[in-house]
Amino acid sequence: MTHTTPDHATRRAGGAVVPVLAFAGIVVAVMQTLLVPVIKDLPQLLGTEPSNATWVLTSTLLSGAVATPIMGRLGDLYGKRRMLILSLSVMVVGALVSAFTSQLLLMIVGRVLQGFAMGAIPLGIGLMRDMLPRERLASAMALMSSSIGVGGGLALPAAALVAQHTDWHALFYGAAGLGALAIGLTLLVVPESPARAKGSFDYPGAVGLSAGLVLLLLPITKGSDWGWSSGTTLGLFGGALAVLLLWGVYELRVPAPLVDLRTTARREVLLTNLASIMVGVSFYVVSLVLPQLLQLPTATGYGLGQSMVVAGLCVAPLGLTMMFTAPVYARLSARYGPRTTLIIGLLVIAVGYAGGLGLMHAAWQTIITSVVLGAGIGLAYSSLPALIVGAVPASETGAANGLNTLMRSIGTSVSSAVIGMVLANTAHDMGGVTVPTMHGFRVSFLIATAAVLVGLTLALFLPRTPRPTPPHTQLRASSEEDAVLERAEEVLRGFRGRVLDASGAPVARAKVTLIDRRGRQAGSTLSGHDGGYALAVPSEGPYVLAARAAGHGPLASAATHAGDERPVELDLPLPGETVTA
């Protein structure tokens, strides 16, 4: 599949594209924490049992997990901007459904539709890759990736303020208004990307993945209510394993799969996705622990006795710091690469949780913890899409980032289940009310620290990436094919050389295709005016470079790359005989 960045789309992308896409991501992320301030009141508000009320939160999580990889693939096939607008539109409809009802079933329907919008995050990242020049791409993707945490962090105090002073349905009216604003701005500012993947949509694959994810995430989120050893929980886990295995076998056999598992199995993609789960775990722990600690009454001996609004404001720096970390990430990544930046982010998170064990005695101490963790999580979240984008073809960006976003969602789901179980098992009775203990809070922080250390270990095994070429050595692009060549030259690890005719003269606009050992296309480009070409390799091993141009016969040349930072120099002399186009 062609790995290109359309030049005319890049020229059309104005300066407002990045903030508009990031705003859309923040609006979508708000859905995840919108009801956190009123969780304990939901049974009374909906007139139902607490076990039924939790479906209002669980349904959004499940629909978001299912929609994320599916919308990413649809965006690759039919247009990322189109699917982004569709995602936001479904969210607005869902918010309005919830705003007009207090019935449990309709509320769950509305929340399912709201979760559908989570696909906007990978779609926004894909649009940025297709439209933005390299010098703007790193910070833009960092901001888009961090929007998940930014929206979640900022929604807490805002939702608490609304819920405390108005009817709780106003939360959904506000969400619908923000969604409508995001749709309008997207229509006005964001151009459609002309990049398209080849093939058709894999409907059986979408059904299989959806069923597998529901069977997996449902017992994770409800296991503490049903019992982890209950027949229902174990049966669903077993069903998830069987369905996902069958789905994987099917995906390996279809020509245009929903998720390219061979690409996903590459070391850089696989390790990045596994590390994403650990980052998701670490992000959600602080969101669960600090608000409860802040709102517990001082009579407990360790609670900080703050109001719902103050608790939200103390945790808000988590999201704000993630937002302001994006430009810092861009500088670090430009100098050291996203792998190193991910490692730095994970180290900062580990320091934040380790230090947070002793910073639980005053509200101002929780702010320090939030700031440190926000900086670390912001760096880690910002690194993940850059690692994915650098490892997959451009035509698979939406689906690959959708899968990566899904991995983070799985991490937050696991975190919610594990921390909920820990806090419940360590709670004690106080005046007839069961409240979490300081021991439970500290065990939760230790679990987060352990998850971060696992993520750090995974990140250390990621392949090293070459440092970006200094600006003064970059080529000046004057046309689309030169822009492709410029971006390829920035990645030194690969093949480069010139396409020549029989007399040794350079051949411009020759198509050079890189084919891996399995016979699959690993990349392609057009030679520049001087005949030069450059193609990055996804991994070491044998390749075939095929070249052809109008008026020349085709050429296939075998070569092997050792996988290090040194490019393999290989000129491709085309046969002199003229062939019929």
LINQUI-V396988 format. One line per field, one symbol per residue. ss: DSSP state (H for helix, E for strand, C for the rest). phi: phi as a letter, one per 40 degrees, with the letter a starting at -180 (. if undefined). burial: # if it has 16 or more other C-alpha atoms within 10 Angstrom, else .. Layout:
BEGIN
ss: ???
phi: ???
burial: ???
END
This chain:
BEGIN
ss: CCCCCCHHHHHHCCCHHHHHHHHHHHHHHHHHHCCHHHHHHHHHHHCCCHHHHCHHHHHHHHHHHHHHHHHHHHHHHHCHHHHHHHHHHHHHHHHHHHHCCCCHHHHHHHHHHHHHHHHHHHHHHHHHHHHCCHHHHHHHHHHHHHHHHHHHHHHHHHHHHHHHHCCCCHHHHHHHHHHHHHHHHHHHHCCCCCCCCCCCCCHHHHHHHHHHHHHHHHHHHHHHHHCCCCHHHHHHHHHHHHHHHHHHHHHHHCCCCCCCHHHHCCHHHHHHHHHHHHHHHHHHHHHHHHHHHHHCCHHHCCCCCCCHHHHHHHHHHHHHHHHHHHHHHHHHHHHHCHHHHHHHHHHHHHHHHHHHCCCCCCHHHHHHHHHHHHHHHHHHHHHHHHHHHCCCCHHHHHHHHHHHHHHHHHHHHHHHHHHHHHHHHCCEEECCEEECCHHHHHHHHHHHHHHHHHHHHHHHCCCCCCCCCCHHHCCCCCCHHHHHHHHHHCCCCEEEEEEECCCCCECCCCEEEEECCCCCEEEEEECCCCCEEEEECCCCEEEEEEEECCCCCCEEEEEEECCCCCCEECCEECCCCCCCC
phi: .cbbbdcccccccccccccccccccccccddcbdcdcbdccddccbgacdcccccccccccccccccdcccccccccbhcccccccdcccccdcccdccbabcdccccdccccccdccccccccccccccbccdcbcccccccccccccccccccdccccccccbbccccdccccccccccccdccccbccccccbcchbcccccccccccccccccccccbdcccgcbcccccccccccccccccccccccbccbccbccccccddcccccccccccccccccccccccdcdcccccccgbccgccdcccccccdddcccccccdccddcccccbgcccccccccccccccccccdbbbbaccccccccccccccccccdcccccccccbbcccbcccccccccccccccccccccccdcccccbcbcbggbcbcbcccccccccccccccccccccccccccbccccddcbccccbaccccccdccccbccibaibcbcccgccbcfccbbbbcccgccbiaabccccgcaabcbcacicbbbbbaadgbccbbbcabbcgccccccacbccdcccbcc
burial: #######.##.##...##.####################..##..#......###############################################....##############################...###########################....##.######.######.##..#########...##..##.#################........#..##.###.##..##..#....#####..##..###############################....##########################.##.###.###################.##.##..#..###########################################################.##.......####.#################.##..#.##.##...........######################....###########....#########.#########...#######..#####....#.##..##.######......
END
